[in-house]
Amino acid sequence: MPLPAAHAPDPSLPRDAARRDPLPPSHPADLAAARLESCADARLPPRIHAHLLRRGRLLLPFHWNALTRAYLRLGSPRSALRVAACMLAHGAAPDRYTFPLALKAAAQAEPPGSRLRLQLHAAAVQRGLVRHPFTESALISGYAKAGDLGAARRVFDENPHRELGSWNAIISGLSQAGEPVEALALFHELRRGGMVPDDLTMVSVASACCALGDIGLVEQLHKCILQCQRSGRLDVTLSNALVDMYAKCGRTDLAGRVFDTMPVRDVSSWTTMITGLATHGEEQGALDMFDDMQREEVPPNRVTMLAVLSACAHGGLVDKGLGLLKQMEDGEIKVVPTVEHYGCVVDMLGRVGRVDEARALVEQRMPMEANVVIWGTLLGACEKHGNVRVGEWAAERLVEAEPWNDGVYVVLSNIYAAAGMWGEVERVRKIMTERNIVKFPGRSL
């Protein structure tokens, strides 16, 4: 789909709110806008909105933008979009903040194929704001997040005088869309053009390097980051990206060095390090790191606990894992266990053959319904350890959830065969024939 062409703005349209006569500092709309900036109650913006509309006091772009921003911050992107749409109807000219806010709301509220991004793009062209750095980078991000990398790249390519924000938007969009090679190519082009990348650039490039898993690239990027740092100290987010890069390349030793030099570490820093250690077979190291995290009184989050429980599962540390889950259930660890956390513990018990305990956990302790991942984990454990009774129970629930899944019947048949229950093997095969379920041959990808 062709994008709106950029052209000179209509001189009859006001381009900047600063050209309007400013309102008195104590104007009610200014006071309302200030209140919206610190508002934490989702019920308040609609009340302020209605109050100002009734009295005709929404006049300047600043007031409309403050309302849009409040709706966005409090998780109401559709309301934010309605405010942006009403703004034009009430005679307030959009400014450099209006379209970025509207595009962010569209990204949250609209499906990828929505035409709204194109309509906002056309409105930005009409108002002469399409080349403003804020609007341009928001358009690139909006198209990229919607999966339209072609449109994102066209917006980027149309402006030969683009600023760093646009470079960051396209590099981030490509990296997140699974195009790490193209993202890195643009990063090299940015550097050749003499532009100095910032922390946002480096985080996106780090993500691209992670996807490629090339330790040589990671080390080059680390050196580049240090060269580009004017302060000599790395931002926490950027340091976390470096830890993640090294860990995903299997170099947990180098990840640990970066982690140890960080003057400030947040929950993401600890979680990234614990996940890296757990993923690469250093389960005890991951648990030691978690103990250090607790000693420093950094509260873990949902992802931290998934990584720790996964380390327990892969390291066979069953008692430790069960103890951690109990602490979560009792509120000693301030993370409410989800189905994923229970799934980790089911996997942990199943790996060591304690499938009856795993079943009891699902039936007696889980406050939510188990999912097909948990049933499948249990069924696989029963095949490995020859538990017919729990295997039948898990298979029954999997068949209810996925009657088309041939793997359930195959695994159940294997469990019966290992137990010498050939009559049951024949019965399962007969059921597959009656239900027209075909076993697809295995293949290597």
MARBALUM-913179 format. One record per residue (C-alpha): x, y, z; residue in one letter. Coordinates in pm, whole numbers, plus 50000, padded with zeros to 5 digits. Layout:
BEGIN
XYZA
...
END
This chain:
BEGIN
500005000050000M
501515034049902P
502325057250189L
501125093250201P
503545116350019A
505245142750227A
504655177950101H
504775213550224A
502215221750493P
499145242750421D
500155278050526P
496595284750644S
496935258350917L
498555267151251P
501735246851294R
502745253151650D
500855258251969A
503375284652070A
501935308051804R
498595309351987R
498005333952267D
499075315952584P
496485310052854L
497015324653200P
499155301553419P
496195296153652S
493795286353372H
491665256053480P
492825235553180A
496465240653282D
495675229953637L
493805199453506A
496705190253276A
499125192153569A
496825169753772R
496635144553488L
500445141653476E
500515126853827S
497175108953818C
497235072253927A
493465066453932D
492045053453602A
488645068353693R
489945103953703L
490835111753337P
487245106053208P
485895129453479R
488435156753399I
487795151453027H
484025155653066A
484425185753297H
486715204453056L
484575196252750L
481375208452917R
483005241652996R
484805245152663G
488215247252827R
490145222152614L
491835247852393L
495565241952342L
497355210752211P
499085208352549F
495755201652722H
494645175452472W
498045158452476N
498045157052858A
494675139452848L
495845115252575T
499015107552769R
497055100953090A
494735076252917Y
497755058352768L
499635056953097R
496605042353273L
496005015253013G
493125030052807S
494545033052453P
491115034452286R
490135064252501S
493465080152408A
492625075552040L
489185091352087R
490805121752247V
493225125351955A
490325122551708A
488235148551894C
491145172751906M
490815183051542L
487035185651564A
487405210951848H
489795233251655G
493065225751835A
495965221151595A
498135190151661P
501705196751766D
504905176051764R
503685154452054Y
500185146851923T
500955121551650F
503525101551849P
500945097452127L
498205087751880A
500485062751705L
501445047152038K
497755043652125A
497065028151784A
499845002651837A
498224991852164Q
494574992752059A
494464983351691E
495224950051517P
498284948751288P
496224951950969G
494364983251082S
494275012950841R
494475037351132L
498275040351109R
497955050450744L
495275076050833Q
497445090951107L
500355091550863H
498225110950611A
497085135350882A
500715141250986A
501595148950622V
498655172950593Q
499675191250908R
503305194250805G
504555173151098L
505555141450918V
509245151050911R
509405161551272H
511805137051445P
509205126751706F
506515119351447T
508885102651202E
510325078651460S
506825070851591A
505635062551238L
508605039451180I
508005021951514S
504255019551452G
504635003251111Y
507374979751235A
505344968151536K
502424961351302A
504684938751096G
504854962350796D
508634965350772L
508374977350412G
506355008050515A
508675014250810A
511695013150582R
510055036450327R
509365062850592V
512985059650704F
514435061150351D
512325091050240E
514165115050471N
517885118250390P
518285141550691H
516805117750947R
517915120851307E
519075094851557L
515535087551679G
514575074551335S
517695052951316W
516855038451658N
513265031551553A
514195012451236I
517054992951398I
514814983351691S
511954973951458G
514154951451244L
515764935251546S
512424927651712Q
510994914651384A
513734888451352G
515884906551097E
519184909351290P
521454910350984V
519624940250835E
519534957251176A
523324953751210L
523854965950853A
521944997950937L
523955002051255F
527185000751052H
525685026150807E
524825049151098L
528395047151224R
529875053250879R
527725084550852G
529445098951158G
526455096851393M
527085087551756V
524705060151878P
523055063152216D
521995037152472D
518735029752288L
520685021951971T
523024998852154M
520234979652329V
518594972451992S
521904962151835V
522604940052137A
519294922452074S
520324916251713A
523674901951825C
521854878752069C
519714865451785A
522824857351578L
524684841551873G
528034853651740D
530434859352029I
532824878451802G
530084903651718L
529174906452086V
532754914952183E
532984940751901Q
529744956652017L
530934957552378H
534054976152266K
531934999852056C
529655006852353I
532605015952574L
534015038752301Q
530695056952259C
530115062352631Q
530945098152714R
530395093753089S
532485062053118G
529625044653302R
527035022353140L
523315026953187D
521614998153375V
519494988653073T
522534987452849L
524544967353102S
521654942853127N
521714939452748A
525424931252760L
524884904953031V
522094889852820D
524264889952507M
527144871452667Y
524854846852846A
522934838052529K
526224831552353C
527144806852629G
529774829352786R
528354831453136T
531844839653265D
531924871953062L
528294879153153A
529334875853517G
532194900353471R
529854926853331V
527354919553609F
530024923153879D
531124957353749T
527594971853752M
527314999054019P
523524995754018V
521664963153955R
517894960653920D
515654929953916V
516264925853540S
520024924253601S
519674895953851W
517034877753647T
519124879253330T
522144864853508M
520134837353684I
518434827953355T
521764826353173G
523304803653434L
520234780853449A
520034778253070T
523654767453034H
523684739653293G
525034759853586E
522064752853811E
523914756554140Q
525404789254020G
521894801653938A
520654792454286L
523674808854451D
522954840054249M
519344839354369F
520554836554730D
522764867254672D
519774885554525M
517724878454838Q
520574889355064R
520684922654878E
516894925054929E
516064928354559V
512494914854521P
512274888054250P
509594889153983N
507644862553793R
510464856753542V
513084853853817T
511134826353986M
510584807853658L
514354807953602A
515084795853957V
512484767953944L
513784757753601S
517294755453748A
515934732854022C
514194710953763A
517264706953540H
519594701953836G
517414676054010G
517154698554317L
513644687554403V
513484696554771D
514834731354700K
512284736654423G
509384724454636L
510514747254918G
510604777554689L
507114770054556L
505824767354915K
507404801054998Q
505604816054697M
502294800654801E
502714812755160D
503674848055052G
507224846555188E
508384852854833I
506184880554697K
505414864054363V
502034847354314V
502674813754144P
501184810653794T
500494780053582V
504034783453441E
505564781053789H
503504750253870Y
504494735953531G
508174739453623C
507604720053947V
505584693053766V
508514689653523D
510964688153817M
509034660153987L
508494641453661G
512194641753574R
513064622153889V
510124598053860G
507914613354130R
504924614253897V
502354605854169D
503494636854360E
503264656854038A
499664645353993R
498854654454354A
500354689054298L
498094694553997V
494964681054168E
495374695054518Q
497594726054512R
497144743554179M
494454770454215P
493994772053837M
493274746953562E
496314728753423A
497084733853055N
498194710552776V
501854717852852V
501464703553202I
499484673353081W
502104667052812G
504954670253062T
503274645053291L
502574620953006L
506204622452893G
507394615753249A
505074585853271C
506524571852947E
510054576053082K
509344560653422H
506664535253328G
503764548753534N
500644535153363V
498014548753604R
499094585253596V
499844581953222G
496234571753155E
495004600553369W
497164626253186A
496334611852843A
492594613752915E
492854651052984R
495074657252685L
492604639652455V
489814661652592E
491874692952516A
493434681552185E
491494652352036P
493374656451707W
496834652251866N
498244619051743D
501204621951983G
498984615252287V
497884581452149Y
501414572152043V
502924579752386V
500104561652568L
500584531752339S
504324532052422N
503534532452796I
501264502152754Y
503844483952538A
506634489752795A
504364474553059A
503564444652835G
499884454652811M
499474444652447W
495694443552460G
495674480252559E
498134488152278V
495704472652032E
492784491652186R
494584525252144V
495374517151780R
491744508251719K
490604541351870I
493014559951639M
491554541651338T
487954548451443E
488654585451500R
490664588151176N
493774599551365I
496894594351160V
500384591851311K
502614614951115F
506134601651056P
508914618851245G
511244640751046R
514364661051107S
514194698351040L
END
